Amino acid sequence: MAIASRSLSRIADRAVLALAVFLATFVGCACITLAGAQQPTLAPHRPPAFHFVQPGPINFDDHEGWIQIFDGKTLSDWDGPTDVWHVEDGAIVGESSAAHPSGTTNIIWRGGEPSNFELKLEMKLEGSGANGGVQYRSIRVPLKLQPLPADLTPEQRSGREQEQAISKSHAQWNLAGYQADFDFNNKYTGQLYEQESPRGIIAWRGQVVATEAGKKPTLLATLGTSDELKSVIKPGEWNQVEIIADGNMLVHIINGHIMSVLVDTDPAFSQANGLIAFEIEGPGSVKISHRNIWLKKLP
């Protein structure tokens, strides 16, 4: 029994030694192989697998990375007819009345002609005839007046002549280009309209539209019905407006809801950069206010 026990002990010792040699050899080869191979570079702060994070809620007052393009006090960085535009209660205000009509005119930001950007502001329209909007990627163009029809009554002719005289007095602020439309009755609010262009309304409220050279605009998708989106717009109150212009994609957002999107690849009309301005027009007593105006330039 003693001899057998010693034999079994030697066999066990040899087995353990063989296993240790094998493991040492395997680990050593593995280390040599890994040391000689190119090690993968891990991205910093790599999120755990299957870890999904919801985006934070919209914060319209978050201004990190934005520049304020209206100081809330003066029009030193803005250019427009002084008989129409002024500063009131921290806002750029345009007014028009039957006694002092504005016609269709703009106040233009002097700070540059940005290309890719986000622009956000608050707008309020007062007066049932109020019609305005935000011009962007726009250019100054000469005023074009059409000849008056010969069959106008004397009263009609007098009214048209007065309108043309006003337009001539504001000719230096005449613009062509993209507009985020806004009217008191919310018939057109949120749509993408092109001022001084044969294209006119390109993307109606609730539409995602694409354009190509020589083709009619194509409806890619819908964002909801016009009436559904109209329900989030506040007549006579402050509304949060945001415009995103990034390459050929133009997005209009009001009160956190996408109103219209245009992917404009028609080289005959698409504009890569240009002026930012606010428009006013409409009959009767009209007042359009703009405040908290911020710009973020995109790459």
C-alpha positions as CSV (number, residue, x, y, z in Angstrom):
1,M,0.0,0.0,0.0
2,A,2.8,2.5,0.8
3,I,4.5,1.8,-2.6
4,A,1.3,2.2,-4.5
5,S,0.6,5.5,-2.6
6,R,4.0,6.9,-3.5
7,S,3.5,5.9,-7.2
8,L,0.2,7.7,-7.4
9,S,1.6,10.8,-5.7
10,R,4.4,11.0,-8.3
11,I,1.9,10.6,-11.2
12,A,-0.2,13.4,-9.7
13,D,2.8,15.7,-9.3
14,R,3.9,15.1,-12.9
15,A,0.3,15.8,-14.1
16,V,0.2,19.1,-12.2
17,L,3.7,20.0,-13.6
18,A,2.7,19.3,-17.1
19,L,-0.5,21.4,-16.8
20,A,1.5,24.3,-15.4
21,V,4.0,24.1,-18.3
22,F,1.2,24.0,-20.8
23,L,-0.5,27.0,-19.3
24,A,2.7,29.0,-19.1
25,T,3.5,28.2,-22.7
26,F,-0.1,29.1,-23.9
27,V,-0.2,32.4,-22.0
28,G,3.3,33.4,-23.1
29,C,2.4,32.8,-26.7
30,A,-0.8,34.7,-26.4
31,C,1.1,37.6,-24.8
32,I,3.7,37.6,-27.6
33,T,0.9,37.4,-30.2
34,L,-1.0,40.3,-28.7
35,A,2.1,42.4,-28.2
36,G,3.0,42.0,-31.8
37,A,-0.4,42.8,-33.1
38,Q,-1.9,46.3,-33.6
39,Q,-4.1,47.1,-30.7
40,P,-7.5,48.5,-31.4
41,T,-8.1,52.1,-30.2
42,L,-11.2,52.4,-28.0
43,A,-13.3,55.5,-28.3
44,P,-13.3,57.6,-25.1
45,H,-16.4,57.4,-23.0
46,R,-17.7,54.5,-25.0
47,P,-21.3,53.9,-24.0
48,P,-22.2,50.4,-22.7
49,A,-23.8,48.1,-25.2
50,F,-27.6,48.5,-25.7
51,H,-27.6,51.8,-23.7
52,F,-30.1,54.1,-25.3
53,V,-30.5,57.7,-24.1
54,Q,-33.4,59.9,-24.8
55,P,-32.6,63.5,-25.8
56,G,-33.2,66.3,-23.3
57,P,-36.3,68.5,-23.6
58,I,-36.1,71.6,-25.7
59,N,-34.8,74.6,-23.9
60,F,-35.4,77.7,-26.0
61,D,-33.4,79.8,-23.5
62,D,-30.2,77.7,-23.8
63,H,-27.8,80.1,-25.6
64,E,-24.5,78.2,-25.4
65,G,-22.8,78.4,-28.8
66,W,-25.3,81.1,-29.9
67,I,-24.7,84.8,-30.6
68,Q,-27.3,87.5,-29.8
69,I,-27.9,89.6,-32.9
70,F,-30.2,92.2,-31.3
71,D,-29.3,93.9,-28.1
72,G,-32.9,94.6,-27.1
73,K,-32.2,98.3,-27.0
74,T,-31.1,99.8,-30.3
75,L,-31.2,99.1,-34.0
76,S,-27.4,99.7,-34.4
77,D,-27.0,96.3,-36.1
78,W,-30.1,96.7,-38.3
79,D,-31.0,98.6,-41.4
80,G,-34.6,99.5,-42.2
81,P,-36.9,102.4,-42.9
82,T,-37.2,104.4,-39.6
83,D,-40.8,105.4,-40.3
84,V,-41.7,101.7,-40.0
85,W,-39.3,100.1,-37.6
86,H,-38.3,100.9,-34.0
87,V,-37.4,99.3,-30.7
88,E,-40.2,98.9,-28.1
89,D,-40.1,96.8,-24.8
90,G,-37.0,94.9,-25.9
91,A,-38.3,94.0,-29.4
92,I,-37.8,95.1,-33.0
93,V,-41.3,96.4,-33.9
94,G,-42.7,97.2,-37.3
95,E,-45.9,99.1,-37.6
96,S,-48.3,100.1,-40.4
97,S,-51.6,101.8,-40.5
98,A,-54.1,103.3,-43.0
99,A,-52.6,106.8,-42.2
100,H,-49.0,105.6,-42.5
101,P,-48.9,102.4,-44.5
102,S,-45.6,100.5,-44.7
103,G,-46.2,98.6,-47.9
104,T,-44.0,95.5,-48.2
105,T,-40.6,96.2,-46.7
106,N,-37.9,94.8,-44.5
107,I,-35.4,95.5,-41.7
108,I,-32.1,93.8,-42.5
109,W,-29.4,92.5,-40.1
110,R,-26.0,94.2,-40.9
111,G,-24.0,91.4,-39.3
112,G,-23.2,89.3,-42.4
113,E,-24.6,86.8,-44.9
114,P,-24.5,83.5,-43.1
115,S,-24.7,80.2,-44.9
116,N,-25.3,77.3,-42.6
117,F,-27.0,78.3,-39.3
118,E,-29.8,78.0,-36.8
119,L,-31.8,81.1,-36.1
120,K,-34.2,81.4,-33.2
121,L,-36.4,84.2,-32.0
122,E,-39.9,85.1,-30.7
123,M,-42.5,86.7,-32.9
124,K,-45.9,88.3,-32.2
125,L,-48.3,89.6,-34.8
126,E,-51.1,92.0,-34.0
127,G,-53.9,93.1,-36.4
128,S,-56.0,90.9,-38.5
129,G,-54.2,92.0,-41.7
130,A,-50.7,91.4,-40.3
131,N,-48.4,89.5,-42.6
132,G,-44.6,89.1,-42.0
133,G,-41.9,86.6,-41.8
134,V,-38.2,86.0,-41.6
135,Q,-36.1,86.4,-44.7
136,Y,-32.9,84.4,-44.8
137,R,-30.2,83.6,-47.4
138,S,-31.7,86.6,-49.2
139,I,-30.3,89.2,-51.5
140,R,-31.1,92.9,-52.3
141,V,-32.8,93.2,-55.7
142,P,-34.1,96.2,-57.7
143,L,-37.7,97.1,-57.2
144,K,-39.9,96.0,-60.1
145,L,-43.2,97.9,-60.5
146,Q,-45.8,96.7,-62.9
147,P,-47.7,99.2,-65.2
148,L,-51.1,100.1,-63.8
149,P,-54.1,98.6,-65.7
150,A,-55.8,101.1,-68.0
151,D,-59.3,100.2,-66.7
152,L,-58.8,101.3,-63.1
153,T,-61.3,103.8,-61.6
154,P,-59.8,107.1,-60.4
155,E,-60.1,105.9,-56.8
156,Q,-58.4,102.6,-57.6
157,R,-55.6,104.4,-59.6
158,S,-55.0,106.8,-56.7
159,G,-54.7,103.9,-54.3
160,R,-52.3,102.0,-56.6
161,E,-50.2,105.1,-57.2
162,Q,-49.9,105.6,-53.4
163,E,-48.7,102.0,-53.0
164,Q,-46.1,102.4,-55.7
165,A,-44.8,105.6,-54.1
166,I,-44.4,103.8,-50.8
167,S,-42.6,100.9,-52.5
168,K,-40.2,103.4,-54.2
169,S,-39.4,105.1,-50.9
170,H,-38.4,101.7,-49.5
171,A,-36.7,100.3,-52.6
172,Q,-33.3,100.0,-50.9
173,W,-34.7,97.3,-48.6
174,N,-36.3,95.2,-51.3
175,L,-35.2,91.5,-51.0
176,A,-35.5,88.2,-52.8
177,G,-35.0,84.9,-51.1
178,Y,-36.3,82.3,-48.7
179,Q,-38.9,83.4,-46.2
180,A,-40.3,81.6,-43.1
181,D,-43.8,83.0,-43.5
182,F,-46.0,84.2,-40.6
183,D,-49.5,85.8,-40.8
184,F,-52.0,86.7,-38.1
185,N,-54.7,84.5,-39.5
186,N,-52.3,81.6,-39.8
187,K,-53.2,80.7,-43.3
188,Y,-49.5,80.7,-44.4
189,T,-47.6,80.6,-41.1
190,G,-44.8,78.1,-41.1
191,Q,-44.6,77.6,-44.9
192,L,-41.5,78.2,-47.0
193,Y,-42.2,81.1,-49.4
194,E,-39.7,82.5,-51.8
195,Q,-39.9,86.3,-52.1
196,E,-39.5,87.9,-55.5
197,S,-39.4,84.5,-57.2
198,P,-41.6,82.7,-59.7
199,R,-41.6,79.7,-57.4
200,G,-43.6,81.5,-54.7
201,I,-44.8,79.0,-52.1
202,I,-42.6,75.9,-52.3
203,A,-43.2,74.0,-49.1
204,W,-46.7,74.5,-47.6
205,R,-47.3,73.9,-43.9
206,G,-47.1,70.2,-43.2
207,Q,-45.0,69.3,-46.2
208,V,-41.5,68.0,-46.8
209,V,-40.6,69.0,-50.4
210,A,-37.6,68.4,-52.7
211,T,-36.7,70.4,-55.8
212,E,-34.5,69.5,-58.7
213,A,-33.4,71.3,-61.9
214,G,-36.1,71.5,-64.5
215,K,-38.6,69.6,-62.5
216,K,-41.8,70.4,-60.5
217,P,-41.2,70.3,-56.7
218,T,-41.8,66.8,-55.3
219,L,-43.7,66.1,-52.1
220,L,-41.5,63.6,-50.1
221,A,-43.6,63.3,-46.9
222,T,-46.1,65.0,-44.7
223,L,-45.6,66.2,-41.2
224,G,-49.3,66.4,-40.3
225,T,-52.3,68.3,-41.7
226,S,-52.1,72.1,-42.0
227,D,-54.9,72.4,-39.4
228,E,-53.2,70.1,-36.9
229,L,-50.0,72.2,-37.1
230,K,-52.0,75.4,-37.1
231,S,-53.4,74.5,-33.7
232,V,-50.0,75.0,-32.0
233,I,-49.6,78.6,-33.3
234,K,-50.7,81.4,-31.0
235,P,-52.4,84.3,-32.7
236,G,-51.7,87.7,-31.1
237,E,-49.2,86.1,-28.7
238,W,-45.4,85.4,-28.6
239,N,-44.4,82.3,-30.6
240,Q,-41.0,80.6,-30.6
241,V,-39.7,80.4,-34.2
242,E,-36.6,78.5,-35.3
243,I,-35.0,78.2,-38.7
244,I,-32.4,75.6,-39.6
245,A,-30.5,76.2,-42.9
246,D,-27.9,73.5,-43.4
247,G,-26.7,72.9,-47.0
248,N,-29.7,72.3,-49.2
249,M,-32.0,71.5,-46.3
250,L,-34.2,74.2,-44.8
251,V,-36.4,73.6,-41.8
252,H,-39.1,75.8,-40.2
253,I,-40.1,75.1,-36.6
254,I,-42.7,77.0,-34.5
255,N,-43.3,76.3,-30.8
256,G,-41.3,73.1,-31.0
257,H,-43.2,71.6,-34.0
258,I,-41.7,71.2,-37.5
259,M,-43.9,73.2,-39.9
260,S,-42.2,72.6,-43.3
261,V,-39.0,71.3,-44.8
262,L,-37.4,72.0,-48.2
263,V,-34.5,70.1,-49.7
264,D,-33.6,72.6,-52.5
265,T,-31.2,71.2,-55.1
266,D,-32.4,73.3,-58.0
267,P,-29.3,75.4,-59.0
268,A,-31.4,78.0,-60.8
269,F,-33.0,79.1,-57.5
270,S,-31.2,77.6,-54.4
271,Q,-29.2,80.1,-52.4
272,A,-26.2,79.1,-50.3
273,N,-25.9,82.2,-48.1
274,G,-27.4,85.6,-47.8
275,L,-29.1,88.3,-45.6
276,I,-31.3,87.9,-42.6
277,A,-34.3,90.3,-42.3
278,F,-37.8,90.7,-41.0
279,E,-40.7,91.6,-43.3
280,I,-43.9,93.6,-42.7
281,E,-46.9,94.0,-44.9
282,G,-50.7,94.0,-44.7
283,P,-53.7,96.3,-44.7
284,G,-55.2,98.2,-41.7
285,S,-53.5,98.6,-38.4
286,V,-50.6,96.1,-38.2
287,K,-47.9,95.5,-35.6
288,I,-45.2,92.8,-35.8
289,S,-42.7,92.3,-33.0
290,H,-39.5,90.3,-32.8
291,R,-37.4,89.6,-29.7
292,N,-34.8,87.2,-28.2
293,I,-33.0,86.9,-31.5
294,W,-30.1,84.4,-31.5
295,L,-27.9,82.9,-34.2
296,K,-25.8,79.8,-34.2
297,K,-23.4,79.2,-37.1
298,L,-23.1,75.7,-38.3
299,P,-20.1,74.1,-40.1
